[in-house]
Amino acid sequence: MSSSEVSTNENEDAIFIRGISATNGLTTLLIGSAGVSLGAIMIVFLPPLFFLAGVLIIAAGIIALTMGFFKIREPKYSLEITRESVTYHHRLGRWTLHWENIQRVDVPRVHRGFEHVDLEMVGFRLKEPERFLSQISPRLITHLLMEQRPLVAQIERSNCEGGRCYGDDLIEDAKYKTKEGTILRGVTAMFANRMRKLQTGLGYDVFISTNELDRSAEEFVMLIRECHDNVKQLQIEKVSN
């Protein structure tokens, strides 16, 4: 079985997905080590003509070592799908979406000229977006605020092409008022404002990069929809019984 396939744990009745970004970490480390070693040998034992080539190989090896290091630090699985929820795992924390809070899932699109272009993401539209804020790690929030900057840039670019340029607005307000009147501050408030902006611009609250998946975005959307429908059917059968 390839490292990017879905694994099922029968004891927990869950589906585990390992993304592309977390695969081949050890291989990348070995390639990086080999590159650094080869570059060092070239610099020490070969004529000065090969010095620059050796330096470049060492630099490439260091990059590979760095990539491999971060790959092996990632959780074994990026996503866990159960009857109760969808959970995303990251080295900085995790977030959870409960099925009853998911309104829609699809591939977000943006306008480019007269065309609609699919983003390399999967988007979740939530019934209660603010409920999600209690299901996410603060450390992960900080990471996602940085990671989602290209999404905000896509919205700005799309608006500008439509004649409504508002300028780059990548910094979110550090204050947010919930529907219940609670005032949130700090990174949680910034993320709440970011969610509101992305929902307005793209139609979704929570996003997963295709690098975190083991299949195309469209196939993952079909999987989530199928699981969602199965959960709804189980709830109906439970109520009827």
C-alpha positions as CSV (number, residue, x, y, z in Angstrom):
1,M,0.0,0.0,0.0
2,S,1.4,3.4,-1.0
3,S,2.0,6.0,1.7
4,S,-0.7,8.3,0.3
5,E,-3.5,5.8,0.5
6,V,-6.4,6.0,3.0
7,S,-5.9,3.7,6.0
8,T,-8.8,2.4,8.0
9,N,-8.7,1.5,11.7
10,E,-11.5,-1.0,12.2
11,N,-11.3,-0.8,16.0
12,E,-12.2,2.9,15.9
13,D,-14.3,2.9,12.8
14,A,-12.3,5.8,11.4
15,I,-10.6,6.8,8.1
16,F,-7.1,8.1,8.3
17,I,-5.6,10.1,5.5
18,R,-1.9,10.9,5.0
19,G,-1.1,13.9,2.9
20,I,1.5,14.2,0.2
21,S,3.4,16.8,2.3
22,A,4.2,14.3,5.0
23,T,5.5,11.5,2.8
24,N,9.1,10.6,1.9
25,G,10.6,12.4,4.9
26,L,13.3,9.8,5.5
27,T,14.1,9.6,1.8
28,T,14.5,13.4,1.6
29,L,16.8,13.3,4.6
30,L,19.0,10.6,3.0
31,I,19.2,12.6,-0.3
32,G,20.1,15.7,1.6
33,S,22.9,13.9,3.6
34,A,24.2,12.4,0.4
35,G,24.2,15.8,-1.3
36,V,26.1,17.5,1.6
37,S,28.7,14.6,1.6
38,L,29.2,14.7,-2.1
39,G,29.6,18.5,-2.2
40,A,32.2,18.3,0.7
41,I,34.2,15.6,-1.2
42,M,34.2,17.7,-4.3
43,I,35.5,20.8,-2.5
44,V,38.2,18.9,-0.6
45,F,39.5,16.4,-3.1
46,L,38.8,17.8,-6.6
47,P,40.5,20.7,-8.4
48,P,39.4,24.3,-7.7
49,L,37.4,24.1,-10.9
50,F,34.8,22.0,-9.1
51,F,34.6,24.3,-6.0
52,L,31.5,26.2,-7.0
53,A,29.7,23.1,-8.1
54,G,30.5,21.6,-4.7
55,V,29.1,24.6,-2.9
56,L,25.9,24.4,-4.9
57,I,25.5,20.7,-4.2
58,I,26.0,21.4,-0.5
59,A,23.4,24.1,-0.5
60,A,20.9,21.8,-2.3
61,G,21.6,19.1,0.3
62,I,21.0,21.5,3.2
63,I,17.6,22.5,1.7
64,A,16.7,18.8,1.3
65,L,17.8,18.1,4.9
66,T,15.6,21.0,6.1
67,M,12.6,19.7,4.1
68,G,13.1,16.2,5.3
69,F,13.3,17.3,9.0
70,F,10.0,19.1,8.8
71,K,8.4,16.2,6.9
72,I,9.3,13.7,9.7
73,R,8.0,16.1,12.3
74,E,4.5,16.1,10.8
75,P,1.9,13.8,12.3
76,K,1.5,10.3,10.7
77,Y,-1.9,11.3,9.4
78,S,-3.1,14.7,8.4
79,L,-6.9,13.9,8.6
80,E,-9.0,11.6,10.7
81,I,-12.6,11.0,9.7
82,T,-15.0,9.4,12.2
83,R,-18.8,9.2,12.7
84,E,-18.6,12.3,14.9
85,S,-16.2,14.6,13.1
86,V,-13.4,15.5,10.7
87,T,-10.1,16.3,12.6
88,Y,-7.1,17.9,11.0
89,H,-3.7,17.1,12.6
90,H,-0.7,19.3,12.4
91,R,2.6,19.5,14.3
92,L,1.4,22.7,15.9
93,G,-2.0,21.4,16.9
94,R,-5.3,20.4,15.4
95,W,-8.8,21.4,14.6
96,T,-12.1,19.5,14.6
97,L,-15.3,19.9,12.5
98,H,-18.4,18.1,13.8
99,W,-20.7,16.8,11.1
100,E,-23.7,18.7,12.4
101,N,-21.8,22.0,11.9
102,I,-20.9,21.3,8.3
103,Q,-23.2,23.0,5.8
104,R,-21.4,22.5,2.6
105,V,-18.0,21.2,1.2
106,D,-16.5,21.9,-2.2
107,V,-13.5,23.2,-4.1
108,P,-13.4,27.1,-3.9
109,R,-13.3,29.1,-7.1
110,V,-12.1,32.6,-8.0
111,H,-12.8,34.8,-11.0
112,R,-10.0,35.3,-13.4
113,G,-11.2,37.4,-16.3
114,F,-14.3,35.6,-17.6
115,E,-13.4,32.2,-16.2
116,H,-13.8,30.4,-12.8
117,V,-10.6,28.8,-11.6
118,D,-10.5,26.1,-9.0
119,L,-8.1,26.7,-6.1
120,E,-5.8,23.9,-4.8
121,M,-8.0,23.8,-1.7
122,V,-11.1,22.2,-0.2
123,G,-13.4,24.5,1.6
124,F,-15.9,23.8,4.4
125,R,-18.9,26.2,4.9
126,L,-20.0,26.0,8.5
127,K,-23.5,26.5,10.0
128,E,-21.9,28.1,13.1
129,P,-18.4,29.4,12.2
130,E,-17.8,30.8,15.7
131,R,-18.2,27.3,17.2
132,F,-15.1,26.3,15.3
133,L,-13.0,28.7,17.2
134,S,-13.1,26.5,20.3
135,Q,-12.0,23.5,18.3
136,I,-8.7,24.8,17.2
137,S,-5.3,25.2,18.9
138,P,-4.0,28.8,19.3
139,R,-0.6,27.8,18.0
140,L,-2.2,26.4,14.9
141,I,-4.2,29.6,14.5
142,T,-1.0,31.6,14.2
143,H,0.3,29.2,11.5
144,L,-3.0,29.3,9.5
145,L,-3.1,33.1,9.5
146,M,0.2,33.0,7.7
147,E,-0.7,30.1,5.5
148,Q,-4.0,31.7,4.3
149,R,-2.4,34.9,3.1
150,P,-2.5,33.6,-0.5
151,L,-6.2,33.0,-0.2
152,V,-6.7,36.6,0.9
153,A,-4.5,37.7,-2.0
154,Q,-6.7,35.7,-4.4
155,I,-9.8,37.6,-3.2
156,E,-8.1,40.9,-3.6
157,R,-6.9,40.0,-7.1
158,S,-10.4,38.8,-8.1
159,N,-12.0,42.0,-6.7
160,C,-9.5,44.2,-8.5
161,E,-10.2,42.4,-11.8
162,G,-13.8,43.2,-11.2
163,G,-13.1,46.9,-10.7
164,R,-13.3,46.8,-6.9
165,C,-9.7,47.2,-5.7
166,Y,-9.6,47.6,-1.9
167,G,-5.8,47.2,-1.6
168,D,-3.9,44.5,0.2
169,D,-5.6,43.7,3.5
170,L,-3.6,40.9,5.0
171,I,-3.6,42.0,8.6
172,E,-6.7,41.2,10.6
173,D,-8.3,43.2,13.4
174,A,-7.2,41.8,16.8
175,K,-10.7,42.3,18.2
176,Y,-13.9,40.3,17.4
177,K,-17.4,40.4,18.8
178,T,-19.3,37.1,18.7
179,K,-23.1,36.8,18.2
180,E,-23.5,36.4,21.9
181,G,-21.6,39.6,22.5
182,T,-18.4,38.1,23.8
183,I,-15.3,40.1,22.9
184,L,-12.4,38.0,21.6
185,R,-8.9,39.4,21.3
186,G,-5.5,38.4,20.1
187,V,-4.8,35.7,17.4
188,T,-8.2,34.1,18.0
189,A,-10.0,37.3,17.1
190,M,-7.7,37.8,14.1
191,F,-8.6,34.3,12.9
192,A,-12.3,34.9,13.4
193,N,-12.1,38.0,11.3
194,R,-10.1,36.1,8.7
195,M,-12.8,33.4,8.6
196,R,-15.4,36.1,8.0
197,K,-13.4,37.6,5.2
198,L,-12.8,34.3,3.5
199,Q,-16.5,33.3,3.8
200,T,-17.5,36.6,2.2
201,G,-14.9,36.3,-0.6
202,L,-14.8,32.6,-1.3
203,G,-17.9,31.2,0.4
204,Y,-16.2,29.0,2.9
205,D,-14.9,29.2,6.5
206,V,-12.3,26.4,6.8
207,F,-9.8,25.3,4.2
208,I,-7.6,22.2,3.6
209,S,-4.7,22.4,1.1
210,T,-4.5,19.6,-1.5
211,N,-1.0,18.9,-0.1
212,E,-2.7,17.5,3.0
213,L,-4.7,15.0,0.9
214,D,-4.0,11.6,-0.7
215,R,-6.2,12.3,-3.8
216,S,-7.6,15.1,-5.9
217,A,-9.7,17.8,-4.2
218,E,-12.7,16.6,-6.1
219,E,-12.3,13.0,-4.9
220,F,-11.9,14.2,-1.4
221,V,-15.0,16.3,-1.6
222,M,-16.9,13.2,-2.8
223,L,-15.6,11.2,0.2
224,I,-16.6,13.9,2.7
225,R,-20.1,14.2,1.1
226,E,-20.5,10.4,1.2
227,C,-19.5,10.3,4.9
228,H,-21.7,13.2,5.7
229,D,-24.7,11.5,4.1
230,N,-24.0,8.3,5.9
231,V,-23.9,10.1,9.2
232,K,-27.2,11.8,8.5
233,Q,-28.8,8.5,7.6
234,L,-27.5,6.9,10.8
235,Q,-29.0,9.7,12.8
236,I,-32.4,9.3,11.1
237,E,-32.3,5.6,11.7
238,K,-31.4,6.2,15.4
239,V,-34.3,8.6,15.8
240,S,-36.8,6.3,14.1
241,N,-35.8,3.4,16.3
